[in-house]
Amino acid sequence: SRVGRLNPRWNEVNENGEAPDPDQLFLNALELCGTDFLSVMTKIVESDLPAREVVEKAMLTRHDTDPSGEIISFPSGGLPWKGYVYEFEKLLQT
């Protein structure tokens, strides 16, 4: 794992011939995990949840696009939609 790679090698020494400081290594791992967590949360909040809302609206108004309801239309492209379409198909029993 990414955090595991921050552990020192069994024979690693710094420029002074000493083993690396475990507290500093822990802080490095903490920073890495914090950065990764914020990246994932930012994607969810700024991309995934807004995309879900767009898909939900498209699914609810699909009969306006086509009377059969088999065609949905999104106002723009590039959004993650597949998983949400399946979710709303189950929810709306379509």
A tleap script that builds the chain and sets N, CA, C and O, in Angstrom:
source leaprc.protein.ff14SB
mol = sequence {
  NSER ARG VAL GLY ARG LEU ASN PRO ARG TRP
  ASN GLU VAL ASN GLU ASN GLY GLU ALA PRO
  ASP PRO ASP GLN LEU PHE LEU ASN ALA LEU
  GLU LEU CYS GLY THR ASP PHE LEU SER VAL
  MET THR LYS ILE VAL GLU SER ASP LEU PRO
  ALA ARG GLU VAL VAL GLU LYS ALA MET LEU
  THR ARG HIE ASP THR ASP PRO SER GLY GLU
  ILE ILE SER PHE PRO SER GLY GLY LEU PRO
  TRP LYS GLY TYR VAL TYR GLU PHE GLU LYS
  LEU LEU GLN CTHR
}
set mol.1.N position { 0.838 -1.190 0.000 }
set mol.1.CA position { 0.000 0.000 0.000 }
set mol.1.C position { 0.882 1.252 0.000 }
set mol.1.O position { 2.079 1.196 0.281 }
set mol.2.N position { 0.257 2.362 -0.320 }
set mol.2.CA position { 1.018 3.615 -0.376 }
set mol.2.C position { 1.607 3.963 0.994 }
set mol.2.O position { 2.746 4.421 1.090 }
set mol.3.N position { 0.831 3.745 2.036 }
set mol.3.CA position { 1.320 4.067 3.381 }
set mol.3.C position { 2.428 3.106 3.776 }
set mol.3.O position { 3.416 3.512 4.389 }
set mol.4.N position { 2.271 1.831 3.427 }
set mol.4.CA position { 3.286 0.838 3.757 }
set mol.4.C position { 4.637 1.153 3.132 }
set mol.4.O position { 5.682 0.838 3.701 }
set mol.5.N position { 4.611 1.774 1.959 }
set mol.5.CA position { 5.868 2.131 1.299 }
set mol.5.C position { 6.607 3.256 2.019 }
set mol.5.O position { 7.778 3.511 1.738 }
set mol.6.N position { 5.929 3.925 2.941 }
set mol.6.CA position { 6.596 4.968 3.721 }
set mol.6.C position { 7.407 4.396 4.877 }
set mol.6.O position { 8.223 5.097 5.476 }
set mol.7.N position { 7.185 3.131 5.187 }
set mol.7.CA position { 7.977 2.494 6.245 }
set mol.7.C position { 9.429 2.386 5.780 }
set mol.7.O position { 9.699 2.191 4.595 }
set mol.8.N position { 10.352 2.514 6.722 }
set mol.8.CA position { 11.757 2.408 6.327 }
set mol.8.C position { 12.128 0.958 6.002 }
set mol.8.O position { 11.526 0.013 6.512 }
set mol.9.N position { 13.117 0.816 5.155 }
set mol.9.CA position { 13.667 -0.517 4.907 }
set mol.9.C position { 14.335 -1.004 6.195 }
set mol.9.O position { 14.677 -0.203 7.065 }
set mol.10.N position { 14.511 -2.277 6.306 }
set mol.10.CA position { 15.073 -2.842 7.540 }
set mol.10.C position { 16.479 -2.327 7.808 }
set mol.10.O position { 16.918 -2.279 8.957 }
set mol.11.N position { 17.187 -1.941 6.745 }
set mol.11.CA position { 18.578 -1.490 6.924 }
set mol.11.C position { 18.763 -0.014 6.561 }
set mol.11.O position { 19.886 0.437 6.335 }
set mol.12.N position { 17.667 0.727 6.506 }
set mol.12.CA position { 17.741 2.133 6.092 }
set mol.12.C position { 18.317 3.002 7.207 }
set mol.12.O position { 17.965 2.854 8.378 }
set mol.13.N position { 19.201 3.905 6.820 }
set mol.13.CA position { 19.744 4.895 7.741 }
set mol.13.C position { 19.738 6.248 7.029 }
set mol.13.O position { 19.771 6.320 5.801 }
set mol.14.N position { 19.695 7.312 7.822 }
set mol.14.CA position { 19.736 8.653 7.241 }
set mol.14.C position { 21.191 9.080 7.046 }
set mol.14.O position { 22.113 8.287 7.236 }
set mol.15.N position { 21.378 10.330 6.668 }
set mol.15.CA position { 22.739 10.824 6.393 }
set mol.15.C position { 23.647 10.821 7.623 }
set mol.15.O position { 24.869 10.896 7.492 }
set mol.16.N position { 23.053 10.734 8.822 }
set mol.16.CA position { 23.836 10.669 10.059 }
set mol.16.C position { 24.099 9.232 10.502 }
set mol.16.O position { 24.703 9.004 11.550 }
set mol.17.N position { 23.648 8.269 9.706 }
set mol.17.CA position { 23.842 6.867 10.067 }
set mol.17.C position { 22.827 6.359 11.065 }
set mol.17.O position { 23.011 5.281 11.630 }
set mol.18.N position { 21.760 7.106 11.296 }
set mol.18.CA position { 20.725 6.717 12.261 }
set mol.18.C position { 19.483 6.224 11.524 }
set mol.18.O position { 19.260 6.549 10.357 }
set mol.19.N position { 18.698 5.446 12.221 }
set mol.19.CA position { 17.426 4.990 11.662 }
set mol.19.C position { 16.497 6.195 11.496 }
set mol.19.O position { 16.565 7.139 12.283 }
set mol.20.N position { 15.637 6.170 10.486 }
set mol.20.CA position { 14.697 7.280 10.306 }
set mol.20.C position { 13.798 7.469 11.525 }
set mol.20.O position { 13.495 6.516 12.241 }
set mol.21.N position { 13.384 8.696 11.745 }
set mol.21.CA position { 12.530 9.044 12.879 }
set mol.21.C position { 11.118 8.495 12.652 }
set mol.21.O position { 10.435 8.922 11.721 }
set mol.22.N position { 10.676 7.555 13.491 }
set mol.22.CA position { 9.351 6.971 13.280 }
set mol.22.C position { 8.219 7.990 13.423 }
set mol.22.O position { 7.186 7.860 12.766 }
set mol.23.N position { 8.403 8.995 14.269 }
set mol.23.CA position { 7.367 10.021 14.423 }
set mol.23.C position { 7.215 10.830 13.131 }
set mol.23.O position { 6.097 11.157 12.730 }
set mol.24.N position { 8.323 11.148 12.489 }
set mol.24.CA position { 8.258 11.891 11.237 }
set mol.24.C position { 7.639 11.030 10.138 }
set mol.24.O position { 6.861 11.522 9.320 }
set mol.25.N position { 7.987 9.753 10.123 }
set mol.25.CA position { 7.401 8.849 9.143 }
set mol.25.C position { 5.894 8.735 9.346 }
set mol.25.O position { 5.133 8.664 8.381 }
set mol.26.N position { 5.472 8.720 10.600 }
set mol.26.CA position { 4.034 8.678 10.893 }
set mol.26.C position { 3.356 9.949 10.391 }
set mol.26.O position { 2.277 9.882 9.803 }
set mol.27.N position { 3.978 11.104 10.616 }
set mol.27.CA position { 3.407 12.362 10.135 }
set mol.27.C position { 3.329 12.388 8.607 }
set mol.27.O position { 2.369 12.913 8.042 }
set mol.28.N position { 4.330 11.824 7.944 }
set mol.28.CA position { 4.292 11.734 6.483 }
set mol.28.C position { 3.114 10.870 6.024 }
set mol.28.O position { 2.418 11.218 5.071 }
set mol.29.N position { 2.896 9.743 6.706 }
set mol.29.CA position { 1.780 8.851 6.369 }
set mol.29.C position { 0.443 9.545 6.642 }
set mol.29.O position { -0.506 9.409 5.870 }
set mol.30.N position { 0.383 10.275 7.730 }
set mol.30.CA position { -0.824 11.006 8.084 }
set mol.30.C position { -1.161 12.034 7.014 }
set mol.30.O position { -2.323 12.168 6.629 }
set mol.31.N position { -0.174 12.752 6.536 }
set mol.31.CA position { -0.385 13.745 5.492 }
set mol.31.C position { -0.852 13.085 4.195 }
set mol.31.O position { -1.754 13.586 3.524 }
set mol.32.N position { -0.235 11.968 3.853 }
set mol.32.CA position { -0.620 11.243 2.646 }
set mol.32.C position { -2.075 10.787 2.727 }
set mol.32.O position { -2.838 10.971 1.779 }
set mol.33.N position { -2.455 10.201 3.840 }
set mol.33.CA position { -3.834 9.727 4.012 }
set mol.33.C position { -4.821 10.887 4.007 }
set mol.33.O position { -5.901 10.779 3.427 }
set mol.34.N position { -4.464 11.978 4.639 }
set mol.34.CA position { -5.330 13.150 4.656 }
set mol.34.C position { -5.543 13.712 3.267 }
set mol.34.O position { -6.662 14.080 2.909 }
set mol.35.N position { -4.479 13.781 2.481 }
set mol.35.CA position { -4.572 14.277 1.104 }
set mol.35.C position { -5.450 13.355 0.267 }
set mol.35.O position { -6.301 13.828 -0.487 }
set mol.36.N position { -5.253 12.050 0.392 }
set mol.36.CA position { -6.072 11.093 -0.352 }
set mol.36.C position { -7.541 11.195 0.049 }
set mol.36.O position { -8.424 11.185 -0.808 }
set mol.37.N position { -7.799 11.293 1.344 }
set mol.37.CA position { -9.175 11.392 1.840 }
set mol.37.C position { -9.855 12.638 1.284 }
set mol.37.O position { -10.988 12.569 0.809 }
set mol.38.N position { -9.167 13.776 1.343 }
set mol.38.CA position { -9.748 15.007 0.821 }
set mol.38.C position { -9.996 14.924 -0.679 }
set mol.38.O position { -10.990 15.459 -1.171 }
set mol.39.N position { -9.118 14.269 -1.401 }
set mol.39.CA position { -9.297 14.096 -2.836 }
set mol.39.C position { -10.551 13.281 -3.142 }
set mol.39.O position { -11.328 13.644 -4.026 }
set mol.40.N position { -10.750 12.195 -2.423 }
set mol.40.CA position { -11.926 11.350 -2.627 }
set mol.40.C position { -13.197 12.108 -2.245 }
set mol.40.O position { -14.189 12.066 -2.974 }
set mol.41.N position { -13.171 12.788 -1.125 }
set mol.41.CA position { -14.353 13.535 -0.685 }
set mol.41.C position { -14.684 14.669 -1.645 }
set mol.41.O position { -15.857 14.928 -1.912 }
set mol.42.N position { -13.675 15.343 -2.162 }
set mol.42.CA position { -13.908 16.417 -3.124 }
set mol.42.C position { -14.584 15.879 -4.372 }
set mol.42.O position { -15.516 16.496 -4.887 }
set mol.43.N position { -14.121 14.729 -4.869 }
set mol.43.CA position { -14.737 14.118 -6.050 }
set mol.43.C position { -16.193 13.770 -5.780 }
set mol.43.O position { -17.056 14.017 -6.621 }
set mol.44.N position { -16.469 13.205 -4.623 }
set mol.44.CA position { -17.841 12.832 -4.286 }
set mol.44.C position { -18.736 14.064 -4.210 }
set mol.44.O position { -19.815 14.093 -4.802 }
set mol.45.N position { -18.284 15.077 -3.482 }
set mol.45.CA position { -19.106 16.263 -3.244 }
set mol.45.C position { -19.240 17.134 -4.492 }
set mol.45.O position { -20.320 17.651 -4.775 }
set mol.46.N position { -18.153 17.296 -5.234 }
set mol.46.CA position { -18.176 18.234 -6.355 }
set mol.46.C position { -18.510 17.584 -7.696 }
set mol.46.O position { -18.804 18.296 -8.656 }
set mol.47.N position { -18.473 16.256 -7.791 }
set mol.47.CA position { -18.746 15.603 -9.066 }
set mol.47.C position { -19.841 14.541 -8.952 }
set mol.47.O position { -20.849 14.617 -9.655 }
set mol.48.N position { -19.655 13.566 -8.087 }
set mol.48.CA position { -20.571 12.435 -8.033 }
set mol.48.C position { -21.976 12.817 -7.582 }
set mol.48.O position { -22.951 12.420 -8.220 }
set mol.49.N position { -22.099 13.570 -6.509 }
set mol.49.CA position { -23.427 13.938 -6.020 }
set mol.49.C position { -24.175 14.855 -6.991 }
set mol.49.O position { -25.367 14.646 -7.215 }
set mol.50.N position { -23.514 15.868 -7.577 }
set mol.50.CA position { -24.220 16.651 -8.596 }
set mol.50.C position { -24.626 15.803 -9.809 }
set mol.50.O position { -25.697 16.019 -10.375 }
set mol.51.N position { -23.796 14.855 -10.208 }
set mol.51.CA position { -24.138 13.971 -11.330 }
set mol.51.C position { -25.355 13.128 -10.979 }
set mol.51.O position { -26.222 12.900 -11.823 }
set mol.52.N position { -25.420 12.671 -9.754 }
set mol.52.CA position { -26.569 11.866 -9.317 }
set mol.52.C position { -27.853 12.666 -9.437 }
set mol.52.O position { -28.881 12.134 -9.855 }
set mol.53.N position { -27.801 13.937 -9.073 }
set mol.53.CA position { -28.978 14.799 -9.180 }
set mol.53.C position { -29.405 14.980 -10.636 }
set mol.53.O position { -30.599 14.971 -10.938 }
set mol.54.N position { -28.443 15.142 -11.533 }
set mol.54.CA position { -28.741 15.285 -12.963 }
set mol.54.C position { -29.397 14.015 -13.488 }
set mol.54.O position { -30.384 14.080 -14.220 }
set mol.55.N position { -28.854 12.869 -13.118 }
set mol.55.CA position { -29.420 11.589 -13.571 }
set mol.55.C position { -30.814 11.391 -12.995 }
set mol.55.O position { -31.716 10.925 -13.691 }
set mol.56.N position { -30.990 11.737 -11.742 }
set mol.56.CA position { -32.316 11.593 -11.128 }
set mol.56.C position { -33.341 12.435 -11.880 }
set mol.56.O position { -34.429 11.950 -12.191 }
set mol.57.N position { -33.013 13.669 -12.171 }
set mol.57.CA position { -33.940 14.543 -12.905 }
set mol.57.C position { -34.224 13.978 -14.294 }
set mol.57.O position { -35.366 13.995 -14.752 }
set mol.58.N position { -33.185 13.479 -14.964 }
set mol.58.CA position { -33.365 12.897 -16.296 }
set mol.58.C position { -34.261 11.664 -16.239 }
set mol.58.O position { -35.081 11.449 -17.131 }
set mol.59.N position { -34.108 10.865 -15.207 }
set mol.59.CA position { -34.938 9.666 -15.079 }
set mol.59.C position { -36.392 10.041 -14.789 }
set mol.59.O position { -37.318 9.419 -15.308 }
set mol.60.N position { -36.579 11.054 -13.962 }
set mol.60.CA position { -37.947 11.457 -13.619 }
set mol.60.C position { -38.659 12.139 -14.782 }
set mol.60.O position { -39.887 12.114 -14.856 }
set mol.61.N position { -37.900 12.746 -15.688 }
set mol.61.CA position { -38.502 13.449 -16.832 }
set mol.61.C position { -38.296 12.684 -18.143 }
set mol.61.O position { -38.445 13.266 -19.217 }
set mol.62.N position { -37.962 11.413 -18.077 }
set mol.62.CA position { -37.665 10.643 -19.283 }
set mol.62.C position { -38.857 10.528 -20.223 }
set mol.62.O position { -38.673 10.382 -21.431 }
set mol.63.N position { -40.077 10.590 -19.690 }
set mol.63.CA position { -41.267 10.516 -20.552 }
set mol.63.C position { -41.452 11.804 -21.352 }
set mol.63.O position { -42.143 11.803 -22.370 }
set mol.64.N position { -40.847 12.896 -20.905 }
set mol.64.CA position { -40.873 14.131 -21.683 }
set mol.64.C position { -39.956 14.022 -22.902 }
set mol.64.O position { -40.211 14.635 -23.938 }
set mol.65.N position { -38.891 13.238 -22.768 }
set mol.65.CA position { -37.946 13.030 -23.865 }
set mol.65.C position { -38.527 12.068 -24.895 }
set mol.65.O position { -38.450 12.308 -26.100 }
set mol.66.N position { -39.107 10.984 -24.406 }
set mol.66.CA position { -39.695 9.970 -25.280 }
set mol.66.C position { -40.875 9.346 -24.537 }
set mol.66.O position { -40.724 8.943 -23.384 }
set mol.67.N position { -42.038 9.257 -25.165 }
set mol.67.CA position { -43.221 8.728 -24.472 }
set mol.67.C position { -43.028 7.330 -23.882 }
set mol.67.O position { -43.676 6.979 -22.896 }
set mol.68.N position { -42.145 6.534 -24.477 }
set mol.68.CA position { -41.927 5.183 -23.955 }
set mol.68.C position { -41.156 5.205 -22.633 }
set mol.68.O position { -41.214 4.246 -21.863 }
set mol.69.N position { -40.439 6.292 -22.374 }
set mol.69.CA position { -39.610 6.370 -21.173 }
set mol.69.C position { -38.310 5.597 -21.296 }
set mol.69.O position { -37.559 5.485 -20.326 }
set mol.70.N position { -38.036 5.058 -22.485 }
set mol.70.CA position { -36.835 4.255 -22.694 }
set mol.70.C position { -35.620 5.088 -23.069 }
set mol.70.O position { -34.505 4.570 -23.128 }
set mol.71.N position { -35.827 6.365 -23.320 }
set mol.71.CA position { -34.724 7.259 -23.671 }
set mol.71.C position { -34.633 8.349 -22.621 }
set mol.71.O position { -35.627 8.996 -22.290 }
set mol.72.N position { -33.439 8.544 -22.107 }
set mol.72.CA position { -33.224 9.644 -21.176 }
set mol.72.C position { -32.242 10.626 -21.823 }
set mol.72.O position { -31.411 10.247 -22.648 }
set mol.73.N position { -32.359 11.867 -21.434 }
set mol.73.CA position { -31.518 12.903 -22.019 }
set mol.73.C position { -30.860 13.701 -20.903 }
set mol.73.O position { -31.516 14.137 -19.957 }
set mol.74.N position { -29.559 13.880 -21.032 }
set mol.74.CA position { -28.815 14.680 -20.068 }
set mol.74.C position { -28.523 16.041 -20.686 }
set mol.74.O position { -28.308 16.134 -21.894 }
set mol.75.N position { -28.513 17.099 -19.876 }
set mol.75.CA position { -28.254 18.439 -20.416 }
set mol.75.C position { -26.820 18.630 -20.911 }
set mol.75.O position { -26.551 19.528 -21.708 }
set mol.76.N position { -25.909 17.791 -20.442 }
set mol.76.CA position { -24.513 17.878 -20.892 }
set mol.76.C position { -23.890 16.490 -20.796 }
set mol.76.O position { -24.425 15.596 -20.141 }
set mol.77.N position { -22.774 16.333 -21.447 }
set mol.77.CA position { -22.107 15.039 -21.431 }
set mol.77.C position { -20.975 14.997 -20.428 }
set mol.77.O position { -20.671 15.990 -19.767 }
set mol.78.N position { -20.358 13.842 -20.325 }
set mol.78.CA position { -19.181 13.683 -19.499 }
set mol.78.C position { -19.429 13.355 -18.047 }
set mol.78.O position { -18.474 13.197 -17.286 }
set mol.79.N position { -20.677 13.247 -17.638 }
set mol.79.CA position { -20.922 12.960 -16.230 }
set mol.79.C position { -20.999 11.457 -15.997 }
set mol.79.O position { -21.383 10.711 -16.897 }
set mol.80.N position { -20.638 11.007 -14.800 }
set mol.80.CA position { -20.765 9.584 -14.483 }
set mol.80.C position { -22.240 9.239 -14.286 }
set mol.80.O position { -22.859 9.698 -13.327 }
set mol.81.N position { -22.801 8.441 -15.178 }
set mol.81.CA position { -24.238 8.222 -15.161 }
set mol.81.C position { -24.655 6.763 -15.006 }
set mol.81.O position { -25.733 6.492 -14.477 }
set mol.82.N position { -23.844 5.833 -15.446 }
set mol.82.CA position { -24.282 4.435 -15.523 }
set mol.82.C position { -24.766 3.882 -14.188 }
set mol.82.O position { -25.867 3.337 -14.100 }
set mol.83.N position { -23.960 4.020 -13.166 }
set mol.83.CA position { -24.337 3.480 -11.861 }
set mol.83.C position { -25.606 4.113 -11.329 }
set mol.83.O position { -26.414 3.447 -10.682 }
set mol.84.N position { -25.783 5.391 -11.598 }
set mol.84.CA position { -26.970 6.083 -11.098 }
set mol.84.C position { -28.219 5.673 -11.883 }
set mol.84.O position { -29.302 5.573 -11.308 }
set mol.85.N position { -28.078 5.437 -13.188 }
set mol.85.CA position { -29.227 4.959 -13.959 }
set mol.85.C position { -29.699 3.626 -13.388 }
set mol.85.O position { -30.897 3.433 -13.180 }
set mol.86.N position { -28.770 2.708 -13.134 }
set mol.86.CA position { -29.149 1.415 -12.556 }
set mol.86.C position { -29.795 1.594 -11.184 }
set mol.86.O position { -30.770 0.917 -10.858 }
set mol.87.N position { -29.255 2.496 -10.395 }
set mol.87.CA position { -29.815 2.759 -9.062 }
set mol.87.C position { -31.251 3.265 -9.178 }
set mol.87.O position { -32.130 2.800 -8.453 }
set mol.88.N position { -31.492 4.209 -10.076 }
set mol.88.CA position { -32.841 4.770 -10.199 }
set mol.88.C position { -33.801 3.804 -10.908 }
set mol.88.O position { -35.007 3.851 -10.668 }
set mol.89.N position { -33.282 2.941 -11.770 }
set mol.89.CA position { -34.141 1.915 -12.367 }
set mol.89.C position { -34.700 1.003 -11.272 }
set mol.89.O position { -35.879 0.651 -11.291 }
set mol.90.N position { -33.863 0.632 -10.340 }
set mol.90.CA position { -34.324 -0.200 -9.224 }
set mol.90.C position { -35.313 0.578 -8.348 }
set mol.90.O position { -36.386 0.090 -7.993 }
set mol.91.N position { -34.908 1.797 -8.020 }
set mol.91.CA position { -35.725 2.620 -7.123 }
set mol.91.C position { -37.099 2.919 -7.730 }
set mol.91.O position { -38.117 2.852 -7.040 }
set mol.92.N position { -37.118 3.247 -9.021 }
set mol.92.CA position { -38.363 3.611 -9.695 }
set mol.92.C position { -39.067 2.397 -10.300 }
set mol.92.O position { -40.146 2.512 -10.880 }
set mol.93.N position { -38.431 1.229 -10.151 }
set mol.93.CA position { -38.964 -0.038 -10.678 }
set mol.93.C position { -39.306 0.083 -12.152 }
set mol.93.O position { -40.416 -0.237 -12.578 }
set mol.94.N position { -38.323 0.554 -12.927 }
set mol.94.CA position { -38.531 0.702 -14.378 }
set mol.94.C position { -37.848 -0.417 -15.122 }
set mol.94.O position { -37.908 -0.468 -16.350 }
savepdb mol mol.pdb
quit
